[in-house]
Amino acid sequence: MGVSSSQPRIRLGTRSSPLARWQAEWVSARLAALGIAVEMIHITTQGDVKTGPLGQIGGQGLFTKEIQRALLDNEIDLAVHSLKDLPTAEVPGLAIAAVPARESVNDVLVGPFRLLDELPEGARIGTGSLRRRAQLLNQRPDLKLLEIRGNVDTRLKKLDAGDYDAIVLAQAGLSRLGLADRITYIIPPQVMLPAVGQGALGLETRADDTTTRQLLQPLNHPTTFAAITAERTLLNSLRAGCLAPVGAWARLEKNLLQMDAVVLHPDGTAKLTATGTAPASDAALLGQRVADDLLSRGATELITAARGNA
């Protein structure tokens, strides 16, 4: 059946990785249910073609810059991002129009172990994240943390081939790809705070595209939007970047937005934590306040140390 000329139409840009496609198709299906036609446009980013540790091959924006450029050039109308990959620095002309309800924020262990304490001394753990590495070393300085790159399926194959004793991944990504059965241990936030934006999708448009922004509003989840605003304000205020050893988790508890945050030295030997609460309407203020607390106690020094380890 053809698309009527009067039917709203959105051009959605996405990376071609399995997880990015899943996210784009999930958004597309919800838009279709609202009577909105979606044209999917695949875009290759630097993160899809470069290899090596993230900090050495381009760092922030590795998976997002080309898609944002396509938005600004009016080649697409909508980008769907994993918010943990989207830099917090404002891009003039672009805006996050909607944030759907969040999936799990947790990190998980994949491998033959069901607790961190079960990992043998010196176990080889695969992760490409300084945040995960630092929090693991803070708990278990004996562990051997090894770099790992590639999409989820590639990482699982490397684990199965014996390159690692276990790997750490995001629960949300495994669940979305139908791979939740590979999870052996869900790491609680008390042990490992998630990345800013982990488990959440950001629907980005041109700031002046009021038509697309209005079409996306039914997909927005206000509580998640507030939580994300608090977390991203924190990260931006710390001037840390999405690859730094910074974790944060904001959520609604007893009608107030509560946020826990952590900044670590990359080797896990130093750790600063902070928490705060505020009405959801003051999400940005909460993020700024918690960041100021961390900065007053030396967070900048820890973040600077991390830049030399990226």
N, C-alpha and C positions, 0 to 999 in steps of 0.2 A: 504494500500500500504506500503510495507516495506521500510526501510531506506537503501539506497545504501551504500556500504562499503566506497565509496569515498566521501560521504557527510560529511562535518564538523559536529562534535558532541560536545556539551557542557553539563557538569553535573552542574545543578544549585541548590544550597542549599537555602532553605527558611524555615522560621518559619511557623507554621501552623495556625496562627491567620488569620481571614478573610482579614485584610488589607495587611498583608505580602504575603498571597497567591495572592491577586489581583495584587500587585506590581510584583511578580515573573511571573505571567501569562502574564502581560502586556509586560514585557521584553521578555518572551518566544515567544509571538506572533510576535514581531518585528524581533526577530532572525529567526523565521520560515519563515517570508516573505523574508529574505535574503538567504534562502536555507540552514539554519543551524538547525540541529536537536537538541532538548533540552530534557534532562532527568531531571525531577524534583525530588529532594531528600529533604524530610521533616526532619527538625532538631528541637528538643525541646531545648529551652534555659532556663536559670535560671529565666528570667523574665516571662516565661510562666507558671512556676510552683510555684513560691514564691508569698506570699501575704504580704501586708503591705506597708507603705510609701517607695517610691523608694530609698531614701537616707539611709534607715535602712536595706534594704535587698540586698545590693550589689552595688548600685550606678552605676557608669560608666561601660559600657560594658555588662550590664545585659541581653540585647537582642542580643548581637553580638559575645560574646567570643567563644561560642561553634561553631558557623558557621565559624568564623575565624580559629579556630583550625582544623576544617574539611578541610578548604582550605590548610592550611599548611601541613596537613597529606595526601594531594592528594586524599581525598575522594570525593571532588567536585572541579570544575574548576572556578566557579563563585558564588559570593554572592551578593544579591540585598539588600541594606540597605536603610531604611529611614535615611537620613544623619543627621537628628537632634538627632538620637540615637547612632550614631557612634562616639566613643571617638576620639579626635584629636591626641592623642599620636601615633606616628608612630609604627606600628608593623613590625619588621624586616622580610622581605620576602614577604610582601603584599603591594599592591598599588591600589589606585582608578584608574581604567583604563578608565572609562567613566562616565559622568553625563548627563543624558537626560535633555531636556528642563523642566524647573521648573513649577510646578503647583502654585496655589495661595500661598503666604506666610502668609496670614492673620490668626489670631485667630478669633473665632466667639462665639457669645453667643447663647445658645440653651435653650429655655424656653419661657414663655409667655410675655417676655419684648423685646421691639424693640430698646431700647437705654439704655446705662449704667445709664443715669439719671432717667430712669423709675424704676430702681430697688428700692424697698422700703428700708427704713433704717433698717440695720441689716439683710438684705437678706442673705440666706444661699447659697453660691456659691461653687460648686464642681470643684476642680482642683487638680491634683497631681504635678503641676509644681510650683517651687519656683519663677521662672521668671514671670509667669502669676499672681501668688499671690501677689508678690511685686508691680507689675505695677498696679494691681487693687486697692491695698491698698493705693498706692500713689495718685490715683484719688478719691477713696472712702474709707477712713479709717473706716467708720462705718460698712462695709460689714463683714459678718462672713464667712471666707474662710475655707472650709472643705475638707479633703483628699478624693480623689476618685481614685480607681484603676479598672483595667479590660479593656477589649477591648471596642471598640466604642459601640457595641450593648449592652454590659453589663452596660456601663455608662448611655446610653439612658434609659434603663429599670429602673435604680435606680432613674433617674430624674422623669420618668413617675409614679413611685411608691410614689413620694412625699418626697423622702429623701433629696432633694435639691430644692431650688426655681429656680435655673438656673445652667447650667454647661458651662465651656469654653472648646472648642475643636479646633483642627486645621481644617480650611476650606478644605484643600487638602484631608485629610482623609475622611471627610464626602462626598465630591464630588466623590472621587474614589469609594466609596462604594454605590453610588447611593442614598445617604441620604441628599442631598443638601436642600431638602424641609424642613428639621428640623431646618435649620439655621434661626434665627430670627433677628440677628444683626451681621454684619461684622464689627469687631473692627478695625478702621483705624490704620496704623502703627504709626501715630503721637500720638496715645493713648497707643498702646501696640506693641512694636517692637517684631518680631517673634524670635523664637529660631534659633540659628546658623544652617543653612542647612534645615530649615523648608520648606516643599513643594518639596524638591528635593530628588532624588534617587541617591545612589552611587553604581556603579557596580565595585566590588572589585575582584581582581584576585591575583594569585601569581606574584610577580614582575618579575620573570624570564620566565613567560609563554607568550612568544611573540606571539604565535599562537592565543591564546584566546584574548589577548589584541588587536591584529589587527582585529579580527572578530568583536569586540565591537565598533570599531571606528565610523561606520555609526550611532550609537546610541548617540554619544557624541554631546553635544550642547556647543560650545566653550564659549559663553557668560555666560551661567549658570556655567560652569566649573570655569571660572574666578571669578564669584561672590562667589561661594562656597569656592574657594581658599582663598579669602580675609577674609571671615567670619571665616573659620576654623583656619587661621593663627592668627586672633585676639584672638579667644578663647584659643588657645594653648599658646599664648604669655601672656595672663592674668593668665594662670595656674588655670583656673576656673573650667573646667569640664562641661559636658553637662547638669548637674542638677543645676548649679548655676543660680542666678538671673541676667543673662546676656542676652541681646537681641541684634541682629544685622541684618541689611538688606543691602545687596550690590546689585546694579543693574546698568545697562548701561543707562546713561542719557547724551544726546548731545555728543555721542561718547567717553564719559569718564565713568569709573567705579566710582560710588558714594556709600559710605557706611555710614550709621548712626548706632550708637551703644549706648547702655545704660548698666550701672551697678547700682544695687540698693541694699540697705539694705533689708534684708528679710521682715521687717515689713513695708517697703515702705516709711519710714520717711526720708531717704537720697537717692539721685538720681544723678548720674553723666552721662552726655551725651557727645558725641563727634561725629564729622563727618569728612570726608576726601574724596578727589577725586584723581584719578590717571588713567593713561592709563591701559586698561585691561591687557596688558603685564606685568604690575607691580602690579598684584593683591596681591601677598604675601607681597610686600613692603607696600602696602596700609594697609593691616591688621596689620602689625607690627607697622606702624606709628600711627594708631588710638589707638591701645593698649597702646603704650608708652604714648600717651596723657592722657588716662584714668589712667594709673598707676602713672603718675606724680601728679595726683590730688586726690589720695587716694583710688583707686579702690581695692587695696589689702586688706585694712581694711574691706571694704564692703563684699568682697568675703569670708574673714575669718569669719566674723559674720554669713554668710550664712551656713558655714560648721557646725556650732553648732546648726542650725535649720533644718538640712536635716533629 
